[in-house]
Amino acid sequence: MTRISAVDRRAALVRAAVRVVARDGVAAATTRAIVAEAGMSLASFHYAFTSRDELMVELINAVVDGEESAFAPALAPVEGGVTMRDAVRAGLEHYLDGVRADPDREKAMFELTQWALREPGFEQLARRQYDRYFSVAESALASAAALTGCSWTRPVAEIARMLVVLTDGLTIAWLVTRDDRTATATMDFAADAVAMLATPARPDLAPPTADPIARTR
């Protein structure tokens, strides 16, 4: 029998916990339910984690870490350059593509946020989760400004928080309705609104070709 390393065992249990939480909720994510989902024994769980609470902490941290690549700008050259509105709109589309590809992860994250807010002593996990979202969204917006030759008319940290709020609404509405047409209209509105907070590109700074895709939560 192939021996699984402690790191791989922890990762497999975290993935199983995401599926259980998304499907059945945090209350149903008992250690027995998680090991059953992972196809492991209960002893395997205690070899990897000291408690269910430790797993929940690891789960939130792991999923937030995984979302960082979703926030970060991905650049692809396009002919004729790109406006700030184009950049934000492309980023939102890229983000929603990720939600469509793995809706269980998004459902689990909303579930875990609510759990952390209700569970005494775990409130800081929800705050840490959103601090990370805000931070990476801020970095993506700063990159978009540099790439398009625009500048922001309000503090970029403030705009980043607005963008995260917009994507939260986009996400929960899509998860409930699976309505792509309404999601498209929402992304158009959000891109227009965010782009209005940027100054026009300076001709000497705007790149000839760039397409920042900044997926946000």
Helices and strands as residue ranges (DSSP letters): H 6-24, H 31-38, H 42-48, H 52-71, E 73-75, H 84-101, H 103-118, H 123-148, H 156-177, H 180-195, E 212-214
